[in-house]
Amino acid sequence: MVSRQRGHCRQVEKQITAYLEGALSSADRRSFEAHCLTCSSCQDVLAETRVLLGALGRARGSQAAPSAGDRDSLLHLFREH
């Protein structure tokens, strides 16, 4: 069960940016949210990603929000640590 759970966590990590941008299909969004309701690790990653992206948006001031590529790059770096 743990390896199955971890596999789902990896999928959730890959979908975080799309989820926050509202780009997931309805089925994927429901699956993402259902998993996050029961997985404290993914809840933490989602919360940390929201904070990170919010801070990035504030740091850019009046500039446009970070691009999906910027977000993906940051998320990749964030997951490595």
Rosetta blueprint (number, residue, H / E / L):
1 M L
2 V H
3 S H
4 R H
5 Q H
6 R H
7 G H
8 H H
9 C H
10 R H
11 Q H
12 V H
13 E H
14 K H
15 Q H
16 I H
17 T H
18 A H
19 Y H
20 L H
21 E L
22 G L
23 A L
24 L L
25 S L
26 S H
27 A H
28 D H
29 R H
30 R H
31 S H
32 F H
33 E H
34 A H
35 H H
36 C H
37 L H
38 T H
39 C L
40 S H
41 S H
42 C H
43 Q H
44 D H
45 V H
46 L H
47 A H
48 E H
49 T H
50 R H
51 V H
52 L H
53 L H
54 G H
55 A H
56 L H
57 G H
58 R H
59 A H
60 R L
61 G L
62 S L
63 Q L
64 A L
65 A L
66 P L
67 S L
68 A H
69 G H
70 D H
71 R H
72 D H
73 S H
74 L H
75 L H
76 H H
77 L H
78 F H
79 R H
80 E H
81 H L
